[in-house]
Protein backbone atom coordinates (compact mmCIF):
# COMPACT_ATOMS: atom_id res chain seq x y z
CA UNK A 1 0.00 0.00 0.00
CA UNK A 2 2.90 2.35 0.51
CA UNK A 3 5.00 3.88 -2.21
CA UNK A 4 8.73 3.23 -2.34
CA UNK A 5 9.40 6.96 -2.61
CA UNK A 6 9.86 9.16 0.45
CA UNK A 7 6.63 10.40 2.00
CA UNK A 8 5.57 13.85 0.86
CA UNK A 9 5.84 16.61 3.44
CA UNK A 10 2.77 18.70 4.32
CA UNK A 11 0.77 20.70 3.48
CA UNK A 12 -1.48 18.14 1.79
CA UNK A 13 -4.05 18.77 -0.89
CA UNK A 14 -7.55 17.38 -0.31
CA UNK A 15 -10.19 16.65 -2.96
CA UNK A 16 -13.76 15.52 -2.34
CA UNK A 17 -15.27 13.25 -4.98
CA UNK A 18 -19.01 13.85 -4.83
CA UNK A 19 -21.35 16.75 -4.11
CA UNK A 20 -24.73 15.48 -2.96
CA UNK A 21 -26.00 16.62 0.42
CA UNK A 22 -23.57 14.37 2.34
CA UNK A 23 -20.71 15.10 -0.04
CA UNK A 24 -21.27 18.83 0.34
CA UNK A 25 -21.54 18.56 4.13
CA UNK A 26 -18.28 16.61 4.30
CA UNK A 27 -16.63 19.14 2.00
CA UNK A 28 -17.68 21.91 4.38
CA UNK A 29 -16.09 20.01 7.28
CA UNK A 30 -12.76 19.29 5.61
CA UNK A 31 -12.50 22.79 4.12
CA UNK A 32 -13.00 24.33 7.56
CA UNK A 33 -10.34 22.08 9.06
CA UNK A 34 -7.93 22.62 6.18
CA UNK A 35 -8.10 26.39 6.65
CA UNK A 36 -7.56 26.06 10.40
CA UNK A 37 -4.56 23.74 10.01
CA UNK A 38 -2.19 25.17 7.38
CA UNK A 39 0.59 23.12 8.95
CA UNK A 40 -1.14 20.02 7.56
CA UNK A 41 -3.33 21.04 4.63
CA UNK A 42 -3.61 23.40 1.70
CA UNK A 43 -6.56 25.75 2.18
CA UNK A 44 -8.28 25.08 -1.15
CA UNK A 45 -10.44 21.95 -1.22
CA UNK A 46 -11.63 20.84 -4.63
CA UNK A 47 -15.04 19.21 -4.88
CA UNK A 48 -16.02 17.20 -7.94
CA UNK A 49 -19.53 18.13 -8.99
CA UNK A 50 -21.54 16.18 -11.54
CA UNK A 51 -22.45 19.07 -13.79
CA UNK A 52 -26.11 19.88 -14.22
CA UNK A 53 -28.23 22.94 -14.67
CA UNK A 54 -30.19 24.57 -11.89
CA UNK A 55 -32.56 27.38 -12.79
CA UNK A 56 -30.82 27.74 -16.13
CA UNK A 57 -27.28 27.99 -14.74
CA UNK A 58 -24.47 25.49 -14.29
CA UNK A 59 -24.42 24.13 -10.76
CA UNK A 60 -20.64 24.50 -10.45
CA UNK A 61 -20.86 28.19 -11.33
CA UNK A 62 -23.51 28.75 -8.67
CA UNK A 63 -21.47 26.92 -6.02
CA UNK A 64 -18.30 28.86 -6.82
CA UNK A 65 -20.07 32.24 -6.91
CA UNK A 66 -22.57 31.82 -4.07
CA UNK A 67 -20.63 29.27 -1.97
CA UNK A 68 -23.74 27.14 -1.63
CA UNK A 69 -24.91 23.90 -3.21
CA UNK A 70 -28.36 25.26 -3.90
CA UNK A 71 -29.69 21.96 -5.25
CA UNK A 72 -28.49 19.37 -2.75
CA UNK A 73 -27.66 21.37 0.39
CA UNK A 74 -29.63 24.62 0.19
CA UNK A 75 -29.30 27.21 2.90
CA UNK A 76 -25.80 26.09 3.97
CA UNK A 77 -22.83 28.30 3.22
CA UNK A 78 -19.71 26.47 2.11
CA UNK A 79 -16.28 27.90 2.88
CA UNK A 80 -14.98 30.17 0.13
CA UNK A 81 -12.00 27.82 -0.14
CA UNK A 82 -14.22 25.11 -1.68
CA UNK A 83 -13.80 25.01 -5.45
CA UNK A 84 -16.44 23.13 -7.45
CA UNK A 85 -14.98 21.38 -10.51
CA UNK A 86 -17.05 19.50 -13.12
CA UNK A 87 -14.12 17.50 -14.53
CA UNK A 88 -13.39 14.59 -12.21
CA UNK A 89 -9.80 14.14 -13.36
CA UNK A 90 -9.06 17.81 -12.79
CA UNK A 91 -10.66 17.65 -9.36
CA UNK A 92 -8.50 14.70 -8.30
CA UNK A 93 -5.22 15.61 -10.01
CA UNK A 94 -2.39 16.29 -7.60
CA UNK A 95 -4.41 15.47 -4.51
CA UNK A 96 -2.79 13.77 -1.55
CA UNK A 97 -6.07 12.63 -0.01
CA UNK A 98 -9.25 11.77 -1.92
CA UNK A 99 -12.52 11.75 0.01
CA UNK A 100 -15.10 9.61 -1.81
CA UNK A 101 -18.74 10.49 -1.28
CA UNK A 102 -20.94 9.25 -4.12
CA UNK A 103 -23.76 6.67 -4.40
CA UNK A 104 -22.01 3.32 -4.35
CA UNK A 105 -23.62 2.17 -7.62
CA UNK A 106 -21.67 4.90 -9.45
CA UNK A 107 -18.29 4.04 -7.95
CA UNK A 108 -17.24 1.63 -10.70
CA UNK A 109 -17.52 4.28 -13.40
CA UNK A 110 -15.84 6.88 -11.22
CA UNK A 111 -12.85 4.66 -10.48
CA UNK A 112 -12.52 3.90 -14.18
CA UNK A 113 -12.22 7.62 -14.88
CA UNK A 114 -9.65 8.13 -12.13
CA UNK A 115 -7.26 5.29 -12.96
CA UNK A 116 -4.97 7.49 -15.03
CA UNK A 117 -5.05 10.30 -12.48
CA UNK A 118 -4.20 8.69 -9.14
CA UNK A 119 -0.62 8.21 -8.00
CA UNK A 120 0.77 5.61 -5.55
CA UNK A 121 1.27 8.20 -2.81
CA UNK A 122 -2.39 9.23 -2.77
CA UNK A 123 -4.55 8.05 0.10
CA UNK A 124 -8.33 7.94 0.40
CA UNK A 125 -11.23 7.88 2.84
CA UNK A 126 -14.60 6.52 1.77
CA UNK A 127 -17.69 8.20 3.22
CA UNK A 128 -19.88 5.94 1.09
CA UNK A 129 -22.32 3.97 3.23
CA UNK A 130 -22.50 0.73 1.34
CA UNK A 131 -20.68 -2.33 0.09
CA UNK A 132 -20.20 -3.83 -3.35
CA UNK A 133 -22.36 -6.91 -2.97
CA UNK A 134 -23.20 -9.60 -5.47
CA UNK A 135 -24.29 -13.22 -5.34
CA UNK A 136 -20.62 -14.16 -5.67
CA UNK A 137 -19.25 -12.15 -2.78
CA UNK A 138 -18.85 -8.95 -0.82
CA UNK A 139 -16.36 -6.23 -1.59
CA UNK A 140 -15.97 -3.39 0.87
CA UNK A 141 -15.95 0.06 -0.71
CA UNK A 142 -12.51 0.72 0.75
CA UNK A 143 -11.23 -2.58 -0.69
CA UNK A 144 -12.83 -1.86 -4.04
CA UNK A 145 -11.11 1.53 -4.24
CA UNK A 146 -7.79 -0.05 -3.30
CA UNK A 147 -8.18 -2.85 -5.85
CA UNK A 148 -9.22 -0.49 -8.64
CA UNK A 149 -6.90 2.45 -7.95
CA UNK A 150 -4.06 0.92 -5.93
CA UNK A 151 -4.31 3.43 -3.07
CA UNK A 152 -5.00 2.74 0.60
CA UNK A 153 -8.54 3.72 1.61
CA UNK A 154 -10.13 4.06 5.04
CA UNK A 155 -13.83 4.32 5.86
CA UNK A 156 -16.00 6.91 7.61
CA UNK A 157 -19.49 6.10 8.85
CA UNK A 158 -21.69 7.22 11.71
CA UNK A 159 -24.97 8.68 12.90
CA UNK A 160 -24.61 11.53 10.46
CA UNK A 161 -27.72 12.92 8.82
CA UNK A 162 -26.26 15.37 6.32
CA UNK A 163 -28.55 18.37 6.98
CA UNK A 164 -27.91 18.21 10.74
CA UNK A 165 -24.15 17.94 10.26
CA UNK A 166 -24.21 20.83 7.80
CA UNK A 167 -26.16 22.92 10.32
CA UNK A 168 -23.41 22.20 12.85
CA UNK A 169 -25.65 20.27 15.20
CA UNK A 170 -23.51 18.04 17.41
CA UNK A 171 -22.86 14.53 16.15
CA UNK A 172 -20.25 11.77 16.23
CA UNK A 173 -18.71 9.60 13.56
CA UNK A 174 -16.36 6.64 13.28
CA UNK A 175 -13.31 6.47 11.02
CA UNK A 176 -11.46 3.25 10.34
CA UNK A 177 -8.02 4.15 9.06
CA UNK A 178 -4.87 2.07 9.50
CA UNK A 179 -2.16 3.22 7.08
CA UNK A 180 1.09 1.40 6.54
CA UNK A 181 4.10 2.41 8.66
CA UNK A 182 5.80 5.44 7.17
CA UNK A 183 2.75 6.73 5.30
CA UNK A 184 2.60 10.52 5.15
CA UNK A 185 -1.16 10.67 5.74
CA UNK A 186 -1.30 9.33 9.28
CA UNK A 187 -4.30 8.47 11.43
CA UNK A 188 -3.81 11.66 13.43
CA UNK A 189 -3.80 13.78 10.27
CA UNK A 190 -7.01 12.15 9.05
CA UNK A 191 -8.68 12.70 12.39
CA UNK A 192 -7.60 16.36 12.35
CA UNK A 193 -9.12 16.80 8.91
CA UNK A 194 -12.56 15.49 9.86
CA UNK A 195 -12.85 16.46 13.53
CA UNK A 196 -14.84 19.62 14.28
CA UNK A 197 -16.28 21.05 17.49
CA UNK A 198 -19.68 19.86 16.27
CA UNK A 199 -18.48 16.65 14.55
CA UNK A 200 -16.50 14.38 16.86
CA UNK A 201 -14.37 11.60 15.41
CA UNK A 202 -13.55 8.22 16.92
CA UNK A 203 -10.80 6.28 15.13
CA UNK A 204 -10.81 2.47 15.07
CA UNK A 205 -9.02 -0.29 13.17
CA UNK A 206 -12.10 -2.29 12.10
CA UNK A 207 -12.54 -1.18 8.49
CA UNK A 208 -14.75 -4.20 7.75
CA UNK A 209 -17.10 -3.57 10.66
CA UNK A 210 -17.42 0.14 9.94
CA UNK A 211 -18.14 -0.54 6.27
CA UNK A 212 -20.73 -3.24 7.00
CA UNK A 213 -22.54 -1.04 9.49
CA UNK A 214 -22.80 1.75 6.94
CA UNK A 215 -24.45 -0.58 4.43
CA UNK A 216 -26.65 -2.86 6.51
CA UNK A 217 -28.18 -0.17 8.72
CA UNK A 218 -30.04 1.12 5.66
CA UNK A 219 -32.00 -2.13 5.45
CA UNK A 220 -33.00 -1.75 9.09
CA UNK A 221 -34.03 1.85 8.39
CA UNK A 222 -36.41 0.62 5.70
CA UNK A 223 -38.01 -1.80 8.16
CA UNK A 224 -38.38 1.04 10.65
CA UNK A 225 -40.00 3.14 7.97
CA UNK A 226 -42.53 0.39 7.33
CA UNK A 227 -43.40 0.38 11.05
CA UNK A 228 -43.80 4.15 11.25
CA UNK A 229 -45.74 4.25 8.00
CA UNK A 230 -48.24 1.78 9.46
CA UNK A 231 -48.45 3.75 12.71
CA UNK A 232 -47.36 0.90 14.96
CA UNK A 233 -45.61 3.14 17.48
CA UNK A 234 -42.29 3.27 19.29
CA UNK A 235 -42.39 -0.16 20.91
CA UNK A 236 -42.60 -1.87 17.54
CA UNK A 237 -39.87 0.32 16.12
CA UNK A 238 -37.59 -0.45 19.08
CA UNK A 239 -38.13 -4.17 18.46
CA UNK A 240 -37.22 -3.77 14.79
CA UNK A 241 -34.12 -1.76 15.68
CA UNK A 242 -32.96 -4.40 18.18
CA UNK A 243 -33.51 -7.25 15.77
CA UNK A 244 -31.92 -5.36 12.94
CA UNK A 245 -28.80 -4.65 14.96
CA UNK A 246 -28.53 -8.33 15.87
CA UNK A 247 -28.77 -9.34 12.22
CA UNK A 248 -26.12 -6.78 11.28
CA UNK A 249 -23.74 -8.21 13.85
CA UNK A 250 -24.61 -11.79 12.89
CA UNK A 251 -23.87 -10.95 9.24
CA UNK A 252 -20.43 -9.69 10.23
CA UNK A 253 -19.77 -12.69 12.46
CA UNK A 254 -20.73 -15.23 9.79
CA UNK A 255 -19.05 -13.72 6.77
CA UNK A 256 -16.27 -11.58 8.30
CA UNK A 257 -15.07 -13.26 11.51
CA UNK A 258 -12.46 -10.56 12.08
CA UNK A 259 -15.23 -7.99 12.72
CA UNK A 260 -15.21 -6.60 16.23
CA UNK A 261 -18.48 -6.80 18.17
CA UNK A 262 -17.77 -3.41 19.72
CA UNK A 263 -18.00 -1.76 16.31
CA UNK A 264 -21.68 -2.70 16.12
CA UNK A 265 -22.61 -2.01 19.74
CA UNK A 266 -20.31 0.81 20.93
CA UNK A 267 -19.44 2.96 17.93
CA UNK A 268 -21.35 5.72 16.17
CA UNK A 269 -21.20 3.74 12.93
CA UNK A 270 -23.12 0.90 14.62
CA UNK A 271 -25.88 1.32 17.17
CA UNK A 272 -25.98 5.12 16.95
CA UNK A 273 -26.32 5.16 13.16
CA UNK A 274 -29.04 2.52 13.31
CA UNK A 275 -31.04 4.65 15.76
CA UNK A 276 -30.60 7.81 13.70
CA UNK A 277 -31.39 6.13 10.40
CA UNK A 278 -34.52 4.52 11.86
CA UNK A 279 -35.84 7.89 12.96
CA UNK A 280 -34.93 10.00 9.95
CA UNK A 281 -33.03 9.93 6.69
CA UNK A 282 -34.12 9.02 3.20
CA UNK A 283 -34.47 5.25 3.64
CA UNK A 284 -36.83 5.66 6.58
CA UNK A 285 -38.85 8.40 4.88
CA UNK A 286 -39.30 6.55 1.63
CA UNK A 287 -40.33 3.30 3.33
CA UNK A 288 -42.89 5.12 5.48
CA UNK A 289 -44.28 6.79 2.36
CA UNK A 290 -44.56 3.39 0.67
CA UNK A 291 -46.82 2.20 3.49
CA UNK A 292 -48.94 5.36 3.43
CA UNK A 293 -49.35 5.67 -0.34
CA UNK A 294 -49.05 2.13 -1.66
CA UNK A 295 -46.74 3.39 -4.40
CA UNK A 296 -43.74 1.33 -5.61
CA UNK A 297 -40.45 2.19 -3.95
CA UNK A 298 -38.73 3.33 -7.16
CA UNK A 299 -41.60 5.70 -7.96
CA UNK A 300 -41.25 7.26 -4.53
CA UNK A 301 -37.49 7.62 -5.00
CA UNK A 302 -38.10 9.71 -8.09
CA UNK A 303 -40.76 11.82 -6.36
CA UNK A 304 -39.11 12.42 -3.00
CA UNK A 305 -35.33 12.34 -3.24
CA UNK A 306 -34.44 15.17 -5.59
CA UNK A 307 -32.37 12.97 -7.89
CA UNK A 308 -30.67 11.04 -5.07
CA UNK A 309 -31.05 7.38 -4.14
CA UNK A 310 -32.23 5.44 -1.09
CA UNK A 311 -29.21 3.18 -0.73
CA UNK A 312 -31.08 0.65 1.38
CA UNK A 313 -33.21 -0.41 -1.57
CA UNK A 314 -30.29 -1.65 -3.66
CA UNK A 315 -28.50 -2.98 -0.58
CA UNK A 316 -31.56 -5.04 0.43
CA UNK A 317 -31.66 -6.55 -3.04
CA UNK A 318 -27.94 -7.32 -3.09
CA UNK A 319 -27.92 -8.79 0.43
CA UNK A 320 -30.89 -11.00 -0.41
CA UNK A 321 -29.19 -12.38 -3.50
CA UNK A 322 -26.00 -12.97 -1.53
CA UNK A 323 -27.79 -14.82 1.29
CA UNK A 324 -29.99 -16.82 -1.03
CA UNK A 325 -26.95 -18.14 -2.90
CA UNK A 326 -25.58 -19.40 0.44
CA UNK A 327 -28.87 -20.77 1.78
CA UNK A 328 -28.71 -18.34 4.71
CA UNK A 329 -32.00 -16.47 4.36
CA UNK A 330 -33.53 -18.17 7.40
CA UNK A 331 -30.81 -16.71 9.63
CA UNK A 332 -31.73 -13.16 8.60
CA UNK A 333 -35.52 -12.91 8.78
CA UNK A 334 -35.68 -9.12 9.03
CA UNK A 335 -33.37 -8.56 6.05
CA UNK A 336 -35.38 -11.12 4.08
CA UNK A 337 -38.71 -9.58 5.03
CA UNK A 338 -37.59 -6.12 3.92
CA UNK A 339 -36.67 -7.51 0.51
CA UNK A 340 -39.98 -9.35 0.26
CA UNK A 341 -41.97 -6.21 1.12
CA UNK A 342 -40.06 -4.14 -1.43
CA UNK A 343 -40.01 -6.58 -4.32
CA UNK A 344 -42.44 -9.47 -3.72
CA UNK A 345 -45.52 -7.82 -2.30
CA UNK A 346 -45.20 -9.24 1.22
CA UNK A 347 -47.71 -7.70 3.63
CA UNK A 348 -45.58 -5.83 6.21
CA UNK A 349 -48.22 -6.59 8.83
CA UNK A 350 -46.75 -10.09 8.96
CA UNK A 351 -43.48 -8.79 10.47
CA UNK A 352 -44.30 -9.86 14.06
CA UNK A 353 -44.86 -13.47 13.06
CA UNK A 354 -41.79 -13.48 10.81
CA UNK A 355 -39.57 -12.28 13.65
CA UNK A 356 -40.85 -14.78 16.20
CA UNK A 357 -38.81 -17.89 17.16
CA UNK A 358 -36.27 -17.56 14.35
CA UNK A 359 -32.87 -19.25 14.08
CA UNK A 360 -31.02 -15.96 14.46
CA UNK A 361 -32.99 -15.10 17.60
CA UNK A 362 -31.67 -18.18 19.41
CA UNK A 363 -28.24 -18.36 17.80
CA UNK A 364 -25.21 -17.87 19.97
CA UNK A 365 -23.98 -15.40 17.37
CA UNK A 366 -26.99 -13.17 17.97
CA UNK A 367 -27.14 -13.36 21.74
CA UNK A 368 -28.64 -10.46 23.62
CA UNK A 369 -26.60 -7.28 23.55
Helices and strands as residue ranges (DSSP letters): E 12-17, H 21-36, E 41-48, E 53-54, E 57-58, H 59-66, E 82-85, H 88-92, E 97-100, G 104-106, H 107-114, E 123-126, E 131-134, E 137-140, H 141-149, E 153-157, H 162-166, E 171-176, H 187-194, E 199-204, H 207-229, H 234-255, H 261-266, I 268-272, H 273-277, H 282-293, H 297-304, H 311-325, G 329-331, H 333-343, G 348-350, H 351-354, H 359-362, G 364-366
